Amino acid sequence: MLRPFTICLLFLTAALPALAEEIVLKDGTKIVGHMTGITTDKIEVETSYGKVQLNRGDILTINFPENSSGKAPDAAAAKQDLPKIDETLTGTQYLNRTGKFSLTLPPEWKIDPDLRHSPGTFAGLSSKDKMRFAMVIQEEYPGSLDSYREVTMLGARRTLSNFEELAHSNVTIDGKAALLVFYRGAVQKSNNLPVEFLSAFIPSGNTYTKVTVWCIEPLFHDMQPAFEKIVTSYRTTGRITAAADTTKP
């Protein structure tokens, strides 16, 4: 039973290398490099001309040309096989007609199709600067809410280095008993950059919806209130049927 959850974590961390290759400033300047340090108001970037420090307020977008152009052919083919999602984002209101749910997002977020890597991933969303992310996964699991958390955290432990589960708490989301779980770890293929996550686990019969939000750890404290609003804003808009089987190739 572990495989579906391990796969979901691998897909989630596959989205994490979106961590700055080309930074576009508000004045039109483009800076290409690798982020080597991040604080709440500064980003340090290693370029071919040396290190530069940028004010976060001066950044318009962060693009990742290596990720978009260097995808393996088989991965691109697999992505083409994903079912089409009927979704809209109007202002801060996100509606997913395929997965039958809605979310309330912060201003200037967008639908990010690059985050969808499996049939069970119903939504990928990101901030305008692509430094904050959200993903919604639906999958079948016959066990309890607590065991779902344990299995999911086991998958995270196998995927992230320096993994640590920080806290979990019982909450009510969409009128259902749910769990909020905070955890963090380092992404090895992104120079062990520390990332912090918040996941909401929401059961509906034998189907679990997992709403996960994340960002680079130094930014998480500032984002925590907004992240909590995202995951707790989850509402079903119809009866959820059996989720897609993510164990199939």
C-alpha positions in Angstrom: 0.0 0.0 0.0 3.0 2.3 0.2 3.6 2.9 -3.4 0.8 5.4 -4.2 2.0 7.8 -1.4 5.7 7.5 -2.4 4.8 8.3 -6.0 2.8 11.4 -4.9 5.7 12.7 -2.8 8.1 12.1 -5.7 5.8 14.1 -8.0 5.5 16.9 -5.4 9.3 17.2 -5.0 9.8 17.0 -8.7 8.1 20.4 -8.8 10.4 21.9 -6.2 13.4 22.4 -8.5 11.5 25.5 -9.7 14.0 27.4 -7.6 15.3 30.2 -9.7 17.3 29.9 -12.8 16.2 33.2 -14.5 15.0 36.1 -12.4 13.1 38.9 -14.0 13.0 42.2 -12.1 10.3 44.8 -12.3 12.5 47.1 -14.4 12.9 44.4 -17.1 16.4 43.2 -16.0 17.0 39.4 -16.3 19.4 37.7 -14.0 20.4 34.1 -14.6 22.0 32.1 -11.9 21.4 29.8 -8.9 20.0 30.9 -5.6 22.5 30.4 -2.7 20.7 32.2 0.1 17.2 33.4 1.0 15.8 35.6 3.7 12.4 37.1 4.2 13.4 40.2 2.2 16.6 39.3 0.2 17.6 36.6 -2.3 21.3 35.9 -3.0 22.0 34.6 -6.5 25.3 33.2 -7.8 25.8 34.4 -11.3 28.7 34.0 -13.8 29.8 37.5 -12.6 29.7 36.7 -8.9 27.1 36.9 -6.2 24.3 39.5 -6.2 21.7 40.3 -3.6 18.2 41.2 -4.7 15.3 42.7 -2.9 12.3 40.4 -3.0 10.1 43.4 -3.7 12.0 44.1 -6.9 11.4 40.6 -8.3 8.6 40.3 -10.9 8.9 36.5 -11.7 11.3 33.6 -11.4 11.5 31.3 -14.4 13.1 28.0 -14.8 14.3 27.5 -18.4 16.3 24.4 -17.6 13.2 22.6 -16.2 11.0 23.6 -19.1 13.4 22.7 -21.9 15.1 19.7 -20.4 12.3 17.3 -19.7 12.8 13.8 -20.7 10.8 12.6 -23.7 9.1 9.9 -21.8 8.1 12.3 -19.0 6.6 14.7 -21.6 4.7 11.8 -23.2 3.3 10.8 -19.8 2.2 14.3 -19.1 0.3 14.3 -22.4 -1.6 11.2 -21.2 -2.9 13.0 -18.1 -6.7 13.5 -18.0 -7.9 17.0 -18.8 -8.9 19.0 -15.7 -11.9 21.3 -15.9 -10.8 24.2 -13.7 -11.1 27.9 -13.4 -9.5 30.7 -11.3 -11.5 33.9 -11.0 -9.8 36.4 -8.7 -9.1 34.4 -5.6 -11.7 31.7 -6.2 -10.5 28.4 -7.6 -13.0 25.9 -8.8 -12.2 22.4 -9.9 -15.1 20.7 -11.6 -13.3 17.5 -12.3 -12.3 16.9 -8.7 -15.5 18.6 -7.4 -13.9 21.0 -5.0 -13.0 24.7 -4.5 -10.3 26.7 -2.8 -9.7 30.3 -1.9 -6.3 31.5 -2.9 -4.2 34.6 -2.1 -4.4 37.4 -4.7 -2.3 37.0 -7.9 -2.0 33.2 -7.7 -2.3 31.2 -10.9 -3.1 27.7 -12.2 0.3 25.9 -12.7 -0.1 22.9 -15.0 3.6 22.0 -14.6 2.9 20.7 -11.1 0.6 18.0 -12.4 2.5 14.7 -12.9 0.0 12.0 -12.1 -3.7 11.2 -12.7 -4.4 11.6 -9.0 -3.1 15.2 -9.0 -6.2 17.3 -9.6 -4.7 20.8 -9.1 -1.3 22.6 -9.2 -1.3 26.2 -8.2 1.5 28.8 -7.6 2.1 32.4 -6.7 2.9 34.8 -9.5 6.6 34.7 -8.6 6.6 30.9 -8.5 8.0 30.8 -5.0 4.9 29.4 -3.2 3.0 26.4 -4.3 -0.2 24.4 -3.7 -1.2 20.9 -4.9 -4.4 18.9 -4.5 -4.2 15.1 -4.7 -7.1 12.6 -4.4 -6.4 8.9 -3.8 -7.9 5.8 -2.3 -6.8 4.5 1.0 -8.8 2.0 3.2 -7.2 2.9 6.5 -7.8 5.5 9.2 -6.9 9.2 9.1 -4.0 8.6 11.5 -2.6 5.7 9.4 -2.9 7.8 6.2 -0.8 10.5 7.9 1.8 7.9 9.0 2.1 6.4 5.6 2.3 9.8 3.9 5.0 10.9 6.3 7.0 7.7 5.6 6.9 8.6 1.9 8.1 12.1 2.7 10.9 10.8 4.9 12.1 8.6 2.0 12.0 11.5 -0.4 13.4 14.4 1.6 16.7 14.6 3.4 16.8 15.9 7.0 13.1 15.2 7.2 11.2 16.3 10.3 7.5 16.2 11.1 7.0 19.4 13.1 3.4 19.2 14.3 0.0 17.8 13.5 -3.5 18.7 14.8 -7.1 17.7 14.4 -9.3 20.2 12.6 -12.6 20.4 10.8 -12.5 21.1 7.1 -15.6 21.1 4.9 -17.6 19.7 7.8 -15.3 16.7 8.1 -12.7 15.6 10.7 -9.4 16.3 9.1 -5.7 16.6 10.0 -3.2 19.4 9.5 0.4 18.3 9.3 3.5 20.6 9.3 6.8 19.1 8.1 10.1 20.1 6.5 13.1 18.6 4.7 15.8 19.4 2.2 15.5 18.8 -1.6 18.7 17.0 -2.6 18.5 17.8 -6.3 18.2 21.5 -5.5 21.4 21.8 -3.5 19.7 20.7 -0.3 17.5 23.8 -0.2 15.3 23.6 2.9 11.6 23.5 2.2 8.6 23.6 4.6 5.2 22.0 4.0 1.7 22.1 5.3 -0.7 19.3 4.3 -4.4 18.9 5.1 -5.7 15.4 4.9 -9.5 15.2 4.4 -11.3 11.9 4.2 -14.4 11.1 2.2 -15.3 7.4 2.5 -12.2 5.5 1.2 -11.0 8.6 -0.7 -8.6 11.0 0.8 -8.0 14.5 -0.4 -4.5 15.9 0.3 -4.1 19.7 0.0 -0.4 20.5 0.3 1.2 24.0 0.3 4.9 24.7 0.5 7.7 27.2 0.0 11.3 27.7 0.9 11.7 27.5 4.7 12.8 31.1 5.4 9.6 32.3 3.8 7.3 29.8 5.5 6.7 31.8 8.7 5.4 34.8 6.8 3.3 32.6 4.6 1.8 30.3 7.3 -1.4 32.3 7.9 -2.1 32.5 4.2 -1.2 28.8 3.8 -3.6 27.7 6.6 -6.4 29.7 4.9 -5.8 27.9 1.6 -5.9 24.4 3.0 -8.9 25.1 5.3 -10.8 26.8 2.5 -11.2 23.4 0.8 -14.9 22.7 0.0 -16.5 19.9 -1.9 -18.9 20.9 -4.7 -20.3 17.4 -5.3 -19.9 13.8 -4.4 -16.3 12.6 -4.7 -16.1 9.3 -6.6 -13.2 6.9 -6.4 -9.9 8.6 -7.1 -7.6 7.7 -9.9 -5.2 4.8 -9.3 -1.8 6.4 -9.1 -0.1 3.0 -9.0 -0.7 2.5 -12.7 2.1 3.6 -15.1 
